[in-house]
């Protein structure tokens, strides 16, 4: 792994992890187009650390309020809503990794869930609803988003895409859906990164990889922070239609490249 490869893939991961366009779709396509090999477990752990740091920095005030007990209800709701995805990951991770991680599945998920996102976004455009803070999200909408997060284990679905979509169907505004979805992704991102790190420690890490991995952490952190900030601000004024069109186009490209 070179510094350049690590930087490029870190940027790709950081942007696509939080924009509703599927990080798995991009991480399958980009190395294939550039002729790069699979970067493996070490890089997976590094980029999860970078995106986790981006979430912790962006939501530092929300997290501080939960830690101090002023937003205890939100903390409990996030913990409860994390359970479905956590259980699904423990029970189905191996099967999904071996049976569903294919370009055709990724392409199909990109297109199908793009259409579902489009329907949810159109419904949201017709409703007159108040934009509320994540702390004001009710239990049923919050748990609905939590169950939707479990579906994101299917490659090509996009965790942010499916959770924002579920939030819109549950009656949240676009901005509230995005902020709640990002807060909800913090425990899962931390768990995924921790799991990759533990597996990496068991295998051992070559000292020569420390520099490129550090580059991956840095670029995924910066790109992830920019992506979260951009999407929350973008959704204050615009719809999800550009992401719907992009997902459909990416799905078609993957189908063509891997035909």
C-alpha positions in Angstrom: 0.0 0.0 0.0 1.4 3.4 -1.0 0.7 6.8 0.6 -1.2 7.8 -2.6 -3.4 4.8 -2.6 -4.2 5.2 1.1 -5.0 8.9 0.7 -7.3 8.3 -2.3 -9.2 5.4 -0.7 -9.4 7.3 2.6 -11.0 10.2 0.8 -13.4 7.9 -1.1 -14.4 6.1 2.2 -14.8 9.3 4.2 -17.1 10.9 1.6 -19.2 7.9 0.7 -19.6 6.6 4.2 -21.7 9.6 5.1 -23.2 10.7 1.8 -26.1 8.4 0.9 -24.3 6.8 -2.1 -22.8 3.6 -0.6 -19.2 3.3 0.4 -19.0 -0.4 -0.5 -20.0 0.4 -4.1 -17.2 2.9 -4.5 -14.6 0.8 -2.7 -15.4 -2.0 -5.1 -15.3 0.2 -8.2 -12.4 2.5 -7.6 -9.6 -0.1 -7.0 -10.9 -2.1 -9.9 -10.8 0.9 -12.3 -7.3 1.9 -11.0 -5.9 -1.7 -10.9 -5.2 -1.6 -7.2 -5.4 -4.8 -5.0 -7.7 -5.2 -2.0 -6.1 -3.2 0.9 -7.2 -5.7 3.5 -8.0 -5.7 7.2 -5.4 -3.0 8.3 -6.8 -0.4 6.0 -10.4 -1.3 7.0 -9.6 -0.6 10.6 -7.8 2.6 9.8 -10.6 4.1 7.7 -13.2 3.2 10.4 -11.1 5.0 12.9 -11.0 8.1 10.7 -14.8 8.2 10.1 -15.5 7.6 13.8 -13.3 10.6 14.7 -15.2 12.7 12.2 -18.5 11.9 13.9 -17.1 12.5 17.3 -15.8 15.9 16.3 -18.9 17.0 14.5 -21.3 15.9 17.2 -19.1 16.8 20.2 -21.8 19.1 21.7 -24.6 16.5 21.4 -22.3 13.8 22.8 -21.2 16.0 25.7 -24.9 16.7 26.6 -25.6 13.0 26.6 -22.5 12.3 28.7 -23.6 14.9 31.2 -27.0 13.5 31.5 -28.9 16.5 30.0 -30.0 14.4 26.9 -30.4 11.1 28.7 -33.5 10.2 26.7 -31.7 10.5 23.4 -28.8 8.4 24.7 -31.2 5.6 25.7 -33.0 5.8 22.4 -29.8 5.6 20.4 -28.6 2.6 22.5 -32.0 0.8 21.9 -32.0 1.7 18.2 -28.5 0.3 17.8 -29.5 -3.2 19.0 -31.1 -4.4 15.7 -28.1 -3.7 13.6 -25.8 -5.0 16.3 -27.6 -8.4 16.4 -27.9 -8.6 12.7 -24.1 -8.0 12.4 -23.3 -10.7 14.9 -25.7 -13.2 13.3 -25.3 -12.5 9.6 -22.0 -10.8 9.1 -20.2 -14.0 7.9 -23.0 -15.0 5.5 -23.3 -11.5 4.1 -19.5 -11.3 3.6 -19.3 -14.6 1.7 -22.6 -14.6 -0.2 -23.7 -11.0 -0.9 -20.4 -9.1 -1.4 -20.6 -9.2 -5.1 -20.7 -6.4 -7.7 -24.1 -7.5 -8.9 -25.6 -7.3 -5.4 -24.0 -3.9 -4.8 -25.3 -2.6 -8.1 -28.8 -3.9 -7.5 -28.9 -2.4 -4.0 -27.7 0.9 -5.2 -30.5 1.2 -7.7 -33.4 -0.4 -5.7 -32.7 1.7 -2.6 -32.2 4.8 -4.7 -35.8 4.5 -5.9 -37.1 3.9 -2.3 -35.1 7.0 -1.2 -36.7 9.0 -4.1 -40.2 8.0 -2.9 -39.5 8.9 0.7 -38.0 12.3 -0.4 -41.0 13.1 -2.5 -43.3 12.3 0.5 -41.2 14.6 2.7 -41.4 17.4 0.1 -45.2 17.3 0.3 -45.5 17.3 4.1 -45.4 20.5 6.2 -43.4 19.4 9.2 -41.2 21.1 11.7 -37.5 20.5 11.7 -36.6 19.2 15.2 -33.4 18.3 16.9 -32.5 14.6 17.3 -33.4 14.9 21.0 -37.0 15.4 19.9 -37.2 12.2 17.9 -39.9 9.9 19.2 -39.4 6.3 20.2 -41.2 4.7 17.3 -39.5 6.8 14.6 -36.1 6.3 16.3 -36.5 2.5 16.5 -37.7 2.4 12.9 -34.5 4.0 11.8 -32.6 1.5 14.0 -34.2 -1.4 12.2 -33.4 0.2 8.9 -29.8 0.4 9.9 -29.7 -3.4 10.0 -30.6 -3.5 6.3 -27.4 -1.5 5.6 -25.4 -4.7 6.1 -26.3 -5.6 2.6 -23.5 -4.2 0.4 -24.6 -1.3 -1.8 -27.4 -0.2 0.5 -25.6 2.7 2.2 -26.1 3.1 6.0 -26.7 6.8 5.8 -29.0 6.4 2.8 -31.3 3.7 4.3 -31.4 5.4 7.8 -32.2 8.9 6.3 -34.9 7.2 4.1 -36.4 5.5 7.1 -36.5 8.8 9.0 -38.3 10.5 6.2 -40.9 7.7 6.0 -41.3 8.1 9.8 -42.1 11.7 9.5 -38.8 13.4 10.3 -37.5 16.4 8.3 -34.5 15.8 6.0 -32.1 17.5 8.4 -33.4 15.7 11.5 -33.2 12.4 9.6 -29.6 13.1 8.6 -28.5 14.2 12.1 -30.2 11.3 13.9 -28.8 8.8 11.3 -25.3 10.1 11.9 -25.6 10.0 15.6 -27.0 6.4 15.4 -24.0 5.3 13.3 -21.5 6.2 16.0 -21.8 3.0 18.0 -21.9 0.8 14.9 -18.9 2.5 13.4 -17.0 2.2 16.7 -17.9 -1.5 16.9 -16.8 -2.2 13.3 -13.5 -0.4 13.8 -12.9 -2.1 17.1 -13.6 -5.5 15.6 -11.3 -4.9 12.7 -8.6 -3.6 15.0 -8.8 -6.7 17.2 -8.5 -9.1 14.2 -5.6 -7.0 13.0 -3.8 -7.3 16.4 -4.1 -11.0 16.3 -2.5 -11.2 12.9 0.1 -8.6 13.6 0.9 -5.3 11.8 3.9 -4.7 9.6 5.8 -1.5 10.7 6.1 -0.4 7.1 2.3 0.0 7.0 2.1 2.5 9.8 2.7 5.6 7.6 0.2 4.7 4.9 -2.4 3.7 7.5 -1.9 7.0 9.2 -2.6 8.7 5.9 -5.8 6.7 5.6 -7.0 7.7 9.0 -6.2 11.4 8.3 -7.9 11.6 4.9 -11.0 9.5 5.9 -11.3 11.8 8.9 -11.1 15.1 6.9 -13.3 13.8 4.1 -15.8 12.4 6.5 -16.1 15.6 8.5 -16.6 17.5 5.3 -19.2 15.1 4.1 -21.3 15.3 7.3 -21.1 19.1 7.3 -22.0 19.3 3.6 -25.0 16.9 3.8 -26.6 18.5 6.9 -26.3 22.0 5.3 -27.4 20.7 1.8 -30.6 19.2 3.1 -31.7 22.4 4.7 -32.4 23.8 1.3 -32.5 20.9 -1.2 -33.8 17.4 -1.8 -32.1 14.0 -2.1 -32.7 13.8 -5.8 -29.1 14.4 -6.9 -28.0 11.4 -4.7 -30.8 9.3 -6.2 -29.6 10.0 -9.7 -26.0 9.4 -8.8 -26.8 6.0 -7.2 -28.7 4.8 -10.2 -25.8 5.9 -12.5 -23.2 4.2 -10.3 -25.3 1.0 -10.2 -25.4 1.0 -14.0 -21.6 1.6 -14.3 -20.9 -1.3 -11.9 -23.1 -3.5 -13.9 -21.3 -2.5 -17.1 -17.8 -2.8 -15.6 -18.4 -6.3 -14.0 -20.7 -7.7 -16.7 
